[in-house]
Amino acid sequence: MAPTIDELVLADEPDRWRALGFELDGDDGVRLGSVRVRLAGDGARSGSAPAFLGWSLRDVSTSELDGLATTRADGPSATRATQASQGRSGQHPNAITAIDHVVVMTPALDRTVAALRAAGLELRRIREEPTPAGAPRQAFFRLGDEILEVVQEPHEIVAREGGAGRPARLWGLALLSSDLDRTVGALGEHAGEARAAVQPGRRIATVRRSAGLAVPVAVMSARGAG
């Protein structure tokens, strides 16, 4: 079996997500496609530690992923089983349906890619072109329905933060919407304007800091939806 994401853990408050049009799963989570996002509360974060606390993965050979806080999930996925038995799309009132990709930042792309491949993740491609935000390179892995995007930090950030010896870190999320204009409308003042994405034929809108979310979040149109 190829590795897949079971759960993501954020130091964030469930009420913030509910206010943005997400239906909660229990008291502390949101289901997004095949992944459960556990919202552990602001108090789960220690000092200046990243708010993206970690993730659990299935079918990985090791949890040593270049510093990414990783646990290995065992047993059947409750999220996949529930969706299969109920036949539901999992769409939230804001038209968001799933996770498109999880973003990891690293000061040493080749080192992080090697660690992920050693754990059994399949490297799909490396993009040797700068992003609009200035990242010089990116690597892409497939984790079931979701994509893992590993971003090389810009050279100036690597130098400013103490060099390339630092570990990789889970950084942010890009979510999928079945109707991006509807999602932007539902988010109101907390959404940026939808614009063309790097991926041909798709659009993207950022969730603004005013939403109060603990990690950077963007929303994308579905593949082929424009």
PyMOL CGO cylinders between C-alpha atoms (Angstrom):
from pymol import cmd
from pymol.cgo import CYLINDER

trace = [
    CYLINDER, 0.00, 0.00, 0.00, 1.23, 3.51, -0.81, 0.3, 1, 1, 1, 1, 1, 1,
    CYLINDER, 1.23, 3.51, -0.81, 1.47, 5.98, 2.10, 0.3, 1, 1, 1, 1, 1, 1,
    CYLINDER, 1.47, 5.98, 2.10, -1.58, 8.14, 2.81, 0.3, 1, 1, 1, 1, 1, 1,
    CYLINDER, -1.58, 8.14, 2.81, -2.49, 10.88, 5.29, 0.3, 1, 1, 1, 1, 1, 1,
    CYLINDER, -2.49, 10.88, 5.29, -4.74, 9.88, 8.17, 0.3, 1, 1, 1, 1, 1, 1,
    CYLINDER, -4.74, 9.88, 8.17, -4.79, 13.03, 10.31, 0.3, 1, 1, 1, 1, 1, 1,
    CYLINDER, -4.79, 13.03, 10.31, -3.32, 16.52, 10.49, 0.3, 1, 1, 1, 1, 1, 1,
    CYLINDER, -3.32, 16.52, 10.49, -2.98, 18.27, 13.85, 0.3, 1, 1, 1, 1, 1, 1,
    CYLINDER, -2.98, 18.27, 13.85, -3.17, 22.06, 14.20, 0.3, 1, 1, 1, 1, 1, 1,
    CYLINDER, -3.17, 22.06, 14.20, -2.92, 24.31, 17.25, 0.3, 1, 1, 1, 1, 1, 1,
    CYLINDER, -2.92, 24.31, 17.25, -6.15, 26.04, 16.32, 0.3, 1, 1, 1, 1, 1, 1,
    CYLINDER, -6.15, 26.04, 16.32, -9.61, 26.57, 17.79, 0.3, 1, 1, 1, 1, 1, 1,
    CYLINDER, -9.61, 26.57, 17.79, -12.58, 24.64, 16.31, 0.3, 1, 1, 1, 1, 1, 1,
    CYLINDER, -12.58, 24.64, 16.31, -14.85, 27.69, 16.59, 0.3, 1, 1, 1, 1, 1, 1,
    CYLINDER, -14.85, 27.69, 16.59, -12.68, 29.59, 14.10, 0.3, 1, 1, 1, 1, 1, 1,
    CYLINDER, -12.68, 29.59, 14.10, -13.25, 26.93, 11.48, 0.3, 1, 1, 1, 1, 1, 1,
    CYLINDER, -13.25, 26.93, 11.48, -16.97, 26.74, 12.25, 0.3, 1, 1, 1, 1, 1, 1,
    CYLINDER, -16.97, 26.74, 12.25, -17.23, 30.51, 11.75, 0.3, 1, 1, 1, 1, 1, 1,
    CYLINDER, -17.23, 30.51, 11.75, -15.78, 30.09, 8.25, 0.3, 1, 1, 1, 1, 1, 1,
    CYLINDER, -15.78, 30.09, 8.25, -18.46, 27.60, 7.20, 0.3, 1, 1, 1, 1, 1, 1,
    CYLINDER, -18.46, 27.60, 7.20, -16.92, 24.27, 8.14, 0.3, 1, 1, 1, 1, 1, 1,
    CYLINDER, -16.92, 24.27, 8.14, -18.97, 21.57, 9.84, 0.3, 1, 1, 1, 1, 1, 1,
    CYLINDER, -18.97, 21.57, 9.84, -17.18, 20.16, 12.86, 0.3, 1, 1, 1, 1, 1, 1,
    CYLINDER, -17.18, 20.16, 12.86, -16.50, 16.47, 13.30, 0.3, 1, 1, 1, 1, 1, 1,
    CYLINDER, -16.50, 16.47, 13.30, -17.03, 15.96, 17.02, 0.3, 1, 1, 1, 1, 1, 1,
    CYLINDER, -17.03, 15.96, 17.02, -15.72, 18.69, 19.28, 0.3, 1, 1, 1, 1, 1, 1,
    CYLINDER, -15.72, 18.69, 19.28, -12.23, 19.09, 17.88, 0.3, 1, 1, 1, 1, 1, 1,
    CYLINDER, -12.23, 19.09, 17.88, -12.04, 18.24, 14.21, 0.3, 1, 1, 1, 1, 1, 1,
    CYLINDER, -12.04, 18.24, 14.21, -12.98, 18.85, 10.59, 0.3, 1, 1, 1, 1, 1, 1,
    CYLINDER, -12.98, 18.85, 10.59, -13.16, 16.12, 7.95, 0.3, 1, 1, 1, 1, 1, 1,
    CYLINDER, -13.16, 16.12, 7.95, -11.73, 17.13, 4.59, 0.3, 1, 1, 1, 1, 1, 1,
    CYLINDER, -11.73, 17.13, 4.59, -12.09, 14.34, 2.08, 0.3, 1, 1, 1, 1, 1, 1,
    CYLINDER, -12.09, 14.34, 2.08, -10.12, 11.35, 3.34, 0.3, 1, 1, 1, 1, 1, 1,
    CYLINDER, -10.12, 11.35, 3.34, -8.30, 13.33, 6.05, 0.3, 1, 1, 1, 1, 1, 1,
    CYLINDER, -8.30, 13.33, 6.05, -9.35, 14.43, 9.51, 0.3, 1, 1, 1, 1, 1, 1,
    CYLINDER, -9.35, 14.43, 9.51, -7.93, 17.74, 10.71, 0.3, 1, 1, 1, 1, 1, 1,
    CYLINDER, -7.93, 17.74, 10.71, -7.70, 17.72, 14.51, 0.3, 1, 1, 1, 1, 1, 1,
    CYLINDER, -7.70, 17.72, 14.51, -7.96, 21.21, 16.01, 0.3, 1, 1, 1, 1, 1, 1,
    CYLINDER, -7.96, 21.21, 16.01, -6.09, 20.91, 19.28, 0.3, 1, 1, 1, 1, 1, 1,
    CYLINDER, -6.09, 20.91, 19.28, -6.65, 24.50, 20.49, 0.3, 1, 1, 1, 1, 1, 1,
    CYLINDER, -6.65, 24.50, 20.49, -4.34, 27.46, 20.91, 0.3, 1, 1, 1, 1, 1, 1,
    CYLINDER, -4.34, 27.46, 20.91, -2.92, 26.01, 24.12, 0.3, 1, 1, 1, 1, 1, 1,
    CYLINDER, -2.92, 26.01, 24.12, -1.40, 23.04, 22.30, 0.3, 1, 1, 1, 1, 1, 1,
    CYLINDER, -1.40, 23.04, 22.30, 1.30, 25.30, 20.90, 0.3, 1, 1, 1, 1, 1, 1,
    CYLINDER, 1.30, 25.30, 20.90, 4.44, 25.96, 22.96, 0.3, 1, 1, 1, 1, 1, 1,
    CYLINDER, 4.44, 25.96, 22.96, 5.91, 29.43, 22.69, 0.3, 1, 1, 1, 1, 1, 1,
    CYLINDER, 5.91, 29.43, 22.69, 7.08, 30.20, 19.17, 0.3, 1, 1, 1, 1, 1, 1,
    CYLINDER, 7.08, 30.20, 19.17, 6.76, 26.60, 17.99, 0.3, 1, 1, 1, 1, 1, 1,
    CYLINDER, 6.76, 26.60, 17.99, 4.97, 26.08, 14.66, 0.3, 1, 1, 1, 1, 1, 1,
    CYLINDER, 4.97, 26.08, 14.66, 1.18, 25.90, 14.87, 0.3, 1, 1, 1, 1, 1, 1,
    CYLINDER, 1.18, 25.90, 14.87, 1.17, 22.94, 12.46, 0.3, 1, 1, 1, 1, 1, 1,
    CYLINDER, 1.17, 22.94, 12.46, 1.83, 20.38, 15.18, 0.3, 1, 1, 1, 1, 1, 1,
    CYLINDER, 1.83, 20.38, 15.18, 2.15, 17.21, 13.12, 0.3, 1, 1, 1, 1, 1, 1,
    CYLINDER, 2.15, 17.21, 13.12, 0.46, 14.51, 11.12, 0.3, 1, 1, 1, 1, 1, 1,
    CYLINDER, 0.46, 14.51, 11.12, -0.18, 10.78, 11.11, 0.3, 1, 1, 1, 1, 1, 1,
    CYLINDER, -0.18, 10.78, 11.11, 0.52, 8.68, 8.01, 0.3, 1, 1, 1, 1, 1, 1,
    CYLINDER, 0.52, 8.68, 8.01, -0.45, 5.19, 6.97, 0.3, 1, 1, 1, 1, 1, 1,
    CYLINDER, -0.45, 5.19, 6.97, 1.86, 2.65, 5.35, 0.3, 1, 1, 1, 1, 1, 1,
    CYLINDER, 1.86, 2.65, 5.35, 5.12, 4.54, 5.84, 0.3, 1, 1, 1, 1, 1, 1,
    CYLINDER, 5.12, 4.54, 5.84, 8.24, 2.53, 6.61, 0.3, 1, 1, 1, 1, 1, 1,
    CYLINDER, 8.24, 2.53, 6.61, 9.52, 5.06, 9.16, 0.3, 1, 1, 1, 1, 1, 1,
    CYLINDER, 9.52, 5.06, 9.16, 8.37, 8.17, 11.02, 0.3, 1, 1, 1, 1, 1, 1,
    CYLINDER, 8.37, 8.17, 11.02, 11.79, 9.81, 10.57, 0.3, 1, 1, 1, 1, 1, 1,
    CYLINDER, 11.79, 9.81, 10.57, 10.89, 12.37, 7.90, 0.3, 1, 1, 1, 1, 1, 1,
    CYLINDER, 10.89, 12.37, 7.90, 13.62, 15.01, 8.14, 0.3, 1, 1, 1, 1, 1, 1,
    CYLINDER, 13.62, 15.01, 8.14, 12.15, 16.52, 11.31, 0.3, 1, 1, 1, 1, 1, 1,
    CYLINDER, 12.15, 16.52, 11.31, 8.47, 16.50, 10.36, 0.3, 1, 1, 1, 1, 1, 1,
    CYLINDER, 8.47, 16.50, 10.36, 6.45, 15.55, 13.46, 0.3, 1, 1, 1, 1, 1, 1,
    CYLINDER, 6.45, 15.55, 13.46, 5.09, 12.21, 12.25, 0.3, 1, 1, 1, 1, 1, 1,
    CYLINDER, 5.09, 12.21, 12.25, 3.24, 9.30, 13.83, 0.3, 1, 1, 1, 1, 1, 1,
    CYLINDER, 3.24, 9.30, 13.83, 2.34, 6.07, 12.08, 0.3, 1, 1, 1, 1, 1, 1,
    CYLINDER, 2.34, 6.07, 12.08, -1.39, 5.31, 11.94, 0.3, 1, 1, 1, 1, 1, 1,
    CYLINDER, -1.39, 5.31, 11.94, -2.55, 1.71, 12.21, 0.3, 1, 1, 1, 1, 1, 1,
    CYLINDER, -2.55, 1.71, 12.21, -5.89, 0.05, 11.51, 0.3, 1, 1, 1, 1, 1, 1,
    CYLINDER, -5.89, 0.05, 11.51, -8.61, 1.07, 9.04, 0.3, 1, 1, 1, 1, 1, 1,
    CYLINDER, -8.61, 1.07, 9.04, -9.26, 4.71, 8.27, 0.3, 1, 1, 1, 1, 1, 1,
    CYLINDER, -9.26, 4.71, 8.27, -12.48, 5.81, 9.99, 0.3, 1, 1, 1, 1, 1, 1,
    CYLINDER, -12.48, 5.81, 9.99, -12.83, 8.71, 7.55, 0.3, 1, 1, 1, 1, 1, 1,
    CYLINDER, -12.83, 8.71, 7.55, -12.64, 6.52, 4.43, 0.3, 1, 1, 1, 1, 1, 1,
    CYLINDER, -12.64, 6.52, 4.43, -14.94, 3.89, 5.91, 0.3, 1, 1, 1, 1, 1, 1,
    CYLINDER, -14.94, 3.89, 5.91, -17.56, 6.45, 6.88, 0.3, 1, 1, 1, 1, 1, 1,
    CYLINDER, -17.56, 6.45, 6.88, -17.54, 8.08, 3.46, 0.3, 1, 1, 1, 1, 1, 1,
    CYLINDER, -17.54, 8.08, 3.46, -17.78, 4.74, 1.68, 0.3, 1, 1, 1, 1, 1, 1,
    CYLINDER, -17.78, 4.74, 1.68, -20.70, 3.54, 3.78, 0.3, 1, 1, 1, 1, 1, 1,
    CYLINDER, -20.70, 3.54, 3.78, -22.64, 6.79, 3.59, 0.3, 1, 1, 1, 1, 1, 1,
    CYLINDER, -22.64, 6.79, 3.59, -21.77, 7.69, -0.01, 0.3, 1, 1, 1, 1, 1, 1,
    CYLINDER, -21.77, 7.69, -0.01, -21.46, 11.36, 0.88, 0.3, 1, 1, 1, 1, 1, 1,
    CYLINDER, -21.46, 11.36, 0.88, -19.33, 13.99, -0.78, 0.3, 1, 1, 1, 1, 1, 1,
    CYLINDER, -19.33, 13.99, -0.78, -18.19, 15.56, 2.47, 0.3, 1, 1, 1, 1, 1, 1,
    CYLINDER, -18.19, 15.56, 2.47, -18.89, 19.06, 1.15, 0.3, 1, 1, 1, 1, 1, 1,
    CYLINDER, -18.89, 19.06, 1.15, -19.04, 21.76, 3.79, 0.3, 1, 1, 1, 1, 1, 1,
    CYLINDER, -19.04, 21.76, 3.79, -21.53, 24.67, 3.69, 0.3, 1, 1, 1, 1, 1, 1,
    CYLINDER, -21.53, 24.67, 3.69, -18.74, 26.85, 2.26, 0.3, 1, 1, 1, 1, 1, 1,
    CYLINDER, -18.74, 26.85, 2.26, -18.37, 24.41, -0.71, 0.3, 1, 1, 1, 1, 1, 1,
    CYLINDER, -18.37, 24.41, -0.71, -14.97, 23.15, 0.44, 0.3, 1, 1, 1, 1, 1, 1,
    CYLINDER, -14.97, 23.15, 0.44, -14.70, 19.41, -0.08, 0.3, 1, 1, 1, 1, 1, 1,
    CYLINDER, -14.70, 19.41, -0.08, -11.17, 18.17, 0.59, 0.3, 1, 1, 1, 1, 1, 1,
    CYLINDER, -11.17, 18.17, 0.59, -7.47, 18.95, 0.80, 0.3, 1, 1, 1, 1, 1, 1,
    CYLINDER, -7.47, 18.95, 0.80, -5.67, 19.60, -2.47, 0.3, 1, 1, 1, 1, 1, 1,
    CYLINDER, -5.67, 19.60, -2.47, -2.18, 19.69, -1.00, 0.3, 1, 1, 1, 1, 1, 1,
    CYLINDER, -2.18, 19.69, -1.00, -0.18, 19.97, 2.20, 0.3, 1, 1, 1, 1, 1, 1,
    CYLINDER, -0.18, 19.97, 2.20, 2.80, 22.32, 2.11, 0.3, 1, 1, 1, 1, 1, 1,
    CYLINDER, 2.80, 22.32, 2.11, 6.15, 21.57, 3.75, 0.3, 1, 1, 1, 1, 1, 1,
    CYLINDER, 6.15, 21.57, 3.75, 8.95, 24.12, 3.92, 0.3, 1, 1, 1, 1, 1, 1,
    CYLINDER, 8.95, 24.12, 3.92, 12.57, 22.99, 3.98, 0.3, 1, 1, 1, 1, 1, 1,
    CYLINDER, 12.57, 22.99, 3.98, 15.99, 24.67, 3.96, 0.3, 1, 1, 1, 1, 1, 1,
    CYLINDER, 15.99, 24.67, 3.96, 17.44, 21.65, 2.10, 0.3, 1, 1, 1, 1, 1, 1,
    CYLINDER, 17.44, 21.65, 2.10, 15.12, 20.25, -0.56, 0.3, 1, 1, 1, 1, 1, 1,
    CYLINDER, 15.12, 20.25, -0.56, 17.30, 17.36, -1.70, 0.3, 1, 1, 1, 1, 1, 1,
    CYLINDER, 17.30, 17.36, -1.70, 17.79, 16.15, 1.88, 0.3, 1, 1, 1, 1, 1, 1,
    CYLINDER, 17.79, 16.15, 1.88, 14.06, 16.26, 2.63, 0.3, 1, 1, 1, 1, 1, 1,
    CYLINDER, 14.06, 16.26, 2.63, 13.19, 14.53, -0.64, 0.3, 1, 1, 1, 1, 1, 1,
    CYLINDER, 13.19, 14.53, -0.64, 15.64, 11.74, 0.17, 0.3, 1, 1, 1, 1, 1, 1,
    CYLINDER, 15.64, 11.74, 0.17, 14.07, 11.23, 3.62, 0.3, 1, 1, 1, 1, 1, 1,
    CYLINDER, 14.07, 11.23, 3.62, 10.56, 11.10, 2.21, 0.3, 1, 1, 1, 1, 1, 1,
    CYLINDER, 10.56, 11.10, 2.21, 11.52, 8.64, -0.51, 0.3, 1, 1, 1, 1, 1, 1,
    CYLINDER, 11.52, 8.64, -0.51, 13.25, 6.44, 2.07, 0.3, 1, 1, 1, 1, 1, 1,
    CYLINDER, 13.25, 6.44, 2.07, 9.95, 6.30, 4.00, 0.3, 1, 1, 1, 1, 1, 1,
    CYLINDER, 9.95, 6.30, 4.00, 8.13, 5.00, 0.92, 0.3, 1, 1, 1, 1, 1, 1,
    CYLINDER, 8.13, 5.00, 0.92, 6.64, 8.22, -0.51, 0.3, 1, 1, 1, 1, 1, 1,
    CYLINDER, 6.64, 8.22, -0.51, 6.58, 8.39, -4.30, 0.3, 1, 1, 1, 1, 1, 1,
    CYLINDER, 6.58, 8.39, -4.30, 8.29, 11.41, -5.80, 0.3, 1, 1, 1, 1, 1, 1,
    CYLINDER, 8.29, 11.41, -5.80, 6.22, 12.60, -8.75, 0.3, 1, 1, 1, 1, 1, 1,
    CYLINDER, 6.22, 12.60, -8.75, 8.39, 15.46, -9.96, 0.3, 1, 1, 1, 1, 1, 1,
    CYLINDER, 8.39, 15.46, -9.96, 10.70, 18.32, -9.01, 0.3, 1, 1, 1, 1, 1, 1,
    CYLINDER, 10.70, 18.32, -9.01, 9.88, 21.75, -10.38, 0.3, 1, 1, 1, 1, 1, 1,
    CYLINDER, 9.88, 21.75, -10.38, 13.06, 23.68, -11.13, 0.3, 1, 1, 1, 1, 1, 1,
    CYLINDER, 13.06, 23.68, -11.13, 11.35, 27.03, -11.53, 0.3, 1, 1, 1, 1, 1, 1,
    CYLINDER, 11.35, 27.03, -11.53, 10.80, 29.79, -8.95, 0.3, 1, 1, 1, 1, 1, 1,
    CYLINDER, 10.80, 29.79, -8.95, 7.34, 30.31, -7.50, 0.3, 1, 1, 1, 1, 1, 1,
    CYLINDER, 7.34, 30.31, -7.50, 5.67, 33.74, -7.37, 0.3, 1, 1, 1, 1, 1, 1,
    CYLINDER, 5.67, 33.74, -7.37, 6.68, 33.88, -3.69, 0.3, 1, 1, 1, 1, 1, 1,
    CYLINDER, 6.68, 33.88, -3.69, 10.35, 33.36, -4.55, 0.3, 1, 1, 1, 1, 1, 1,
    CYLINDER, 10.35, 33.36, -4.55, 10.89, 29.70, -3.66, 0.3, 1, 1, 1, 1, 1, 1,
    CYLINDER, 10.89, 29.70, -3.66, 13.52, 28.40, -6.11, 0.3, 1, 1, 1, 1, 1, 1,
    CYLINDER, 13.52, 28.40, -6.11, 12.45, 24.73, -6.29, 0.3, 1, 1, 1, 1, 1, 1,
    CYLINDER, 12.45, 24.73, -6.29, 9.57, 22.45, -5.31, 0.3, 1, 1, 1, 1, 1, 1,
    CYLINDER, 9.57, 22.45, -5.31, 9.07, 18.71, -5.08, 0.3, 1, 1, 1, 1, 1, 1,
    CYLINDER, 9.07, 18.71, -5.08, 5.72, 16.93, -5.32, 0.3, 1, 1, 1, 1, 1, 1,
    CYLINDER, 5.72, 16.93, -5.32, 4.65, 13.62, -3.79, 0.3, 1, 1, 1, 1, 1, 1,
    CYLINDER, 4.65, 13.62, -3.79, 1.32, 11.81, -3.96, 0.3, 1, 1, 1, 1, 1, 1,
    CYLINDER, 1.32, 11.81, -3.96, -0.26, 10.73, -0.66, 0.3, 1, 1, 1, 1, 1, 1,
    CYLINDER, -0.26, 10.73, -0.66, -3.48, 9.06, -1.73, 0.3, 1, 1, 1, 1, 1, 1,
    CYLINDER, -3.48, 9.06, -1.73, -5.99, 11.70, -2.80, 0.3, 1, 1, 1, 1, 1, 1,
    CYLINDER, -5.99, 11.70, -2.80, -3.75, 14.49, -1.54, 0.3, 1, 1, 1, 1, 1, 1,
    CYLINDER, -3.75, 14.49, -1.54, -0.50, 15.99, -2.80, 0.3, 1, 1, 1, 1, 1, 1,
    CYLINDER, -0.50, 15.99, -2.80, 2.50, 16.85, -0.65, 0.3, 1, 1, 1, 1, 1, 1,
    CYLINDER, 2.50, 16.85, -0.65, 4.27, 19.97, -1.91, 0.3, 1, 1, 1, 1, 1, 1,
    CYLINDER, 4.27, 19.97, -1.91, 7.78, 20.38, -0.52, 0.3, 1, 1, 1, 1, 1, 1,
    CYLINDER, 7.78, 20.38, -0.52, 9.08, 23.92, -1.00, 0.3, 1, 1, 1, 1, 1, 1,
    CYLINDER, 9.08, 23.92, -1.00, 12.72, 24.97, -0.88, 0.3, 1, 1, 1, 1, 1, 1,
    CYLINDER, 12.72, 24.97, -0.88, 13.03, 28.10, 1.26, 0.3, 1, 1, 1, 1, 1, 1,
    CYLINDER, 13.03, 28.10, 1.26, 14.47, 31.10, -0.59, 0.3, 1, 1, 1, 1, 1, 1,
    CYLINDER, 14.47, 31.10, -0.59, 18.21, 31.53, -0.11, 0.3, 1, 1, 1, 1, 1, 1,
    CYLINDER, 18.21, 31.53, -0.11, 17.84, 34.67, 1.97, 0.3, 1, 1, 1, 1, 1, 1,
    CYLINDER, 17.84, 34.67, 1.97, 15.53, 32.93, 4.43, 0.3, 1, 1, 1, 1, 1, 1,
    CYLINDER, 15.53, 32.93, 4.43, 17.92, 29.97, 4.76, 0.3, 1, 1, 1, 1, 1, 1,
    CYLINDER, 17.92, 29.97, 4.76, 20.76, 32.37, 5.57, 0.3, 1, 1, 1, 1, 1, 1,
    CYLINDER, 20.76, 32.37, 5.57, 18.69, 34.50, 7.94, 0.3, 1, 1, 1, 1, 1, 1,
    CYLINDER, 18.69, 34.50, 7.94, 17.34, 31.51, 9.89, 0.3, 1, 1, 1, 1, 1, 1,
    CYLINDER, 17.34, 31.51, 9.89, 20.71, 29.90, 10.53, 0.3, 1, 1, 1, 1, 1, 1,
    CYLINDER, 20.71, 29.90, 10.53, 21.54, 27.80, 7.50, 0.3, 1, 1, 1, 1, 1, 1,
    CYLINDER, 21.54, 27.80, 7.50, 20.42, 24.56, 5.89, 0.3, 1, 1, 1, 1, 1, 1,
    CYLINDER, 20.42, 24.56, 5.89, 20.90, 22.36, 8.95, 0.3, 1, 1, 1, 1, 1, 1,
    CYLINDER, 20.90, 22.36, 8.95, 17.41, 23.05, 10.28, 0.3, 1, 1, 1, 1, 1, 1,
    CYLINDER, 17.41, 23.05, 10.28, 14.72, 20.38, 9.88, 0.3, 1, 1, 1, 1, 1, 1,
    CYLINDER, 14.72, 20.38, 9.88, 11.83, 20.56, 7.44, 0.3, 1, 1, 1, 1, 1, 1,
    CYLINDER, 11.83, 20.56, 7.44, 8.49, 21.78, 8.83, 0.3, 1, 1, 1, 1, 1, 1,
    CYLINDER, 8.49, 21.78, 8.83, 4.83, 21.34, 8.07, 0.3, 1, 1, 1, 1, 1, 1,
    CYLINDER, 4.83, 21.34, 8.07, 3.63, 24.77, 7.00, 0.3, 1, 1, 1, 1, 1, 1,
    CYLINDER, 3.63, 24.77, 7.00, 0.21, 25.16, 5.38, 0.3, 1, 1, 1, 1, 1, 1,
    CYLINDER, 0.21, 25.16, 5.38, -2.76, 23.79, 3.46, 0.3, 1, 1, 1, 1, 1, 1,
    CYLINDER, -2.76, 23.79, 3.46, -4.46, 24.28, 0.12, 0.3, 1, 1, 1, 1, 1, 1,
    CYLINDER, -4.46, 24.28, 0.12, -8.09, 23.16, 0.17, 0.3, 1, 1, 1, 1, 1, 1,
    CYLINDER, -8.09, 23.16, 0.17, -10.38, 22.12, -2.69, 0.3, 1, 1, 1, 1, 1, 1,
    CYLINDER, -10.38, 22.12, -2.69, -13.68, 23.84, -3.45, 0.3, 1, 1, 1, 1, 1, 1,
    CYLINDER, -13.68, 23.84, -3.45, -16.43, 22.57, -5.70, 0.3, 1, 1, 1, 1, 1, 1,
    CYLINDER, -16.43, 22.57, -5.70, -17.39, 26.21, -6.38, 0.3, 1, 1, 1, 1, 1, 1,
    CYLINDER, -17.39, 26.21, -6.38, -14.60, 28.69, -5.67, 0.3, 1, 1, 1, 1, 1, 1,
    CYLINDER, -14.60, 28.69, -5.67, -16.78, 31.77, -6.15, 0.3, 1, 1, 1, 1, 1, 1,
    CYLINDER, -16.78, 31.77, -6.15, -19.25, 30.40, -3.62, 0.3, 1, 1, 1, 1, 1, 1,
    CYLINDER, -19.25, 30.40, -3.62, -16.42, 29.70, -1.19, 0.3, 1, 1, 1, 1, 1, 1,
    CYLINDER, -16.42, 29.70, -1.19, -15.00, 33.21, -1.56, 0.3, 1, 1, 1, 1, 1, 1,
    CYLINDER, -15.00, 33.21, -1.56, -18.48, 34.61, -0.95, 0.3, 1, 1, 1, 1, 1, 1,
    CYLINDER, -18.48, 34.61, -0.95, -18.95, 32.44, 2.14, 0.3, 1, 1, 1, 1, 1, 1,
    CYLINDER, -18.95, 32.44, 2.14, -15.61, 33.54, 3.59, 0.3, 1, 1, 1, 1, 1, 1,
    CYLINDER, -15.61, 33.54, 3.59, -16.50, 37.19, 2.94, 0.3, 1, 1, 1, 1, 1, 1,
    CYLINDER, -16.50, 37.19, 2.94, -13.90, 39.69, 4.11, 0.3, 1, 1, 1, 1, 1, 1,
    CYLINDER, -13.90, 39.69, 4.11, -11.60, 36.83, 5.13, 0.3, 1, 1, 1, 1, 1, 1,
    CYLINDER, -11.60, 36.83, 5.13, -10.96, 35.72, 1.53, 0.3, 1, 1, 1, 1, 1, 1,
    CYLINDER, -10.96, 35.72, 1.53, -8.71, 37.29, -1.05, 0.3, 1, 1, 1, 1, 1, 1,
    CYLINDER, -8.71, 37.29, -1.05, -9.80, 37.67, -4.64, 0.3, 1, 1, 1, 1, 1, 1,
    CYLINDER, -9.80, 37.67, -4.64, -9.76, 34.49, -6.74, 0.3, 1, 1, 1, 1, 1, 1,
    CYLINDER, -9.76, 34.49, -6.74, -6.93, 34.57, -9.29, 0.3, 1, 1, 1, 1, 1, 1,
    CYLINDER, -6.93, 34.57, -9.29, -5.24, 32.24, -11.73, 0.3, 1, 1, 1, 1, 1, 1,
    CYLINDER, -5.24, 32.24, -11.73, -3.24, 29.48, -10.05, 0.3, 1, 1, 1, 1, 1, 1,
    CYLINDER, -3.24, 29.48, -10.05, 0.13, 28.13, -11.15, 0.3, 1, 1, 1, 1, 1, 1,
    CYLINDER, 0.13, 28.13, -11.15, -1.68, 24.99, -12.27, 0.3, 1, 1, 1, 1, 1, 1,
    CYLINDER, -1.68, 24.99, -12.27, -3.16, 25.65, -15.74, 0.3, 1, 1, 1, 1, 1, 1,
    CYLINDER, -3.16, 25.65, -15.74, -6.91, 26.11, -15.80, 0.3, 1, 1, 1, 1, 1, 1,
    CYLINDER, -6.91, 26.11, -15.80, -7.32, 26.45, -12.04, 0.3, 1, 1, 1, 1, 1, 1,
    CYLINDER, -7.32, 26.45, -12.04, -7.91, 29.38, -9.70, 0.3, 1, 1, 1, 1, 1, 1,
    CYLINDER, -7.91, 29.38, -9.70, -6.85, 30.06, -6.13, 0.3, 1, 1, 1, 1, 1, 1,
    CYLINDER, -6.85, 30.06, -6.13, -7.83, 32.41, -3.30, 0.3, 1, 1, 1, 1, 1, 1,
    CYLINDER, -7.83, 32.41, -3.30, -6.01, 32.91, -0.02, 0.3, 1, 1, 1, 1, 1, 1,
    CYLINDER, -6.01, 32.91, -0.02, -7.65, 32.94, 3.38, 0.3, 1, 1, 1, 1, 1, 1,
    CYLINDER, -7.65, 32.94, 3.38, -6.61, 36.21, 4.96, 0.3, 1, 1, 1, 1, 1, 1,
    CYLINDER, -6.61, 36.21, 4.96, -4.99, 36.55, 8.37, 0.3, 1, 1, 1, 1, 1, 1,
    CYLINDER, -4.99, 36.55, 8.37, -8.15, 38.26, 9.60, 0.3, 1, 1, 1, 1, 1, 1,
    CYLINDER, -8.15, 38.26, 9.60, -9.75, 34.80, 9.73, 0.3, 1, 1, 1, 1, 1, 1,
    CYLINDER, -9.75, 34.80, 9.73, -7.45, 34.00, 12.64, 0.3, 1, 1, 1, 1, 1, 1,
    CYLINDER, -7.45, 34.00, 12.64, -6.41, 30.56, 11.41, 0.3, 1, 1, 1, 1, 1, 1,
    CYLINDER, -6.41, 30.56, 11.41, -3.21, 29.22, 12.91, 0.3, 1, 1, 1, 1, 1, 1,
    CYLINDER, -3.21, 29.22, 12.91, -1.58, 28.17, 9.62, 0.3, 1, 1, 1, 1, 1, 1,
    CYLINDER, -1.58, 28.17, 9.62, -1.59, 29.60, 6.09, 0.3, 1, 1, 1, 1, 1, 1,
    CYLINDER, -1.59, 29.60, 6.09, -4.59, 28.32, 4.10, 0.3, 1, 1, 1, 1, 1, 1,
    CYLINDER, -4.59, 28.32, 4.10, -5.56, 28.77, 0.47, 0.3, 1, 1, 1, 1, 1, 1,
    CYLINDER, -5.56, 28.77, 0.47, -8.57, 27.45, -1.47, 0.3, 1, 1, 1, 1, 1, 1,
    CYLINDER, -8.57, 27.45, -1.47, -8.39, 26.15, -5.03, 0.3, 1, 1, 1, 1, 1, 1,
    CYLINDER, -8.39, 26.15, -5.03, -10.92, 25.31, -7.71, 0.3, 1, 1, 1, 1, 1, 1,
    CYLINDER, -10.92, 25.31, -7.71, -11.25, 21.65, -8.55, 0.3, 1, 1, 1, 1, 1, 1,
    CYLINDER, -11.25, 21.65, -8.55, -9.13, 20.22, -11.34, 0.3, 1, 1, 1, 1, 1, 1,
    CYLINDER, -9.13, 20.22, -11.34, -10.84, 20.95, -14.62, 0.3, 1, 1, 1, 1, 1, 1,
    CYLINDER, -10.84, 20.95, -14.62, -13.33, 23.34, -13.01, 0.3, 1, 1, 1, 1, 1, 1,
    CYLINDER, -13.33, 23.34, -13.01, -11.50, 26.61, -13.77, 0.3, 1, 1, 1, 1, 1, 1,
]
cmd.load_cgo(trace, "trace")
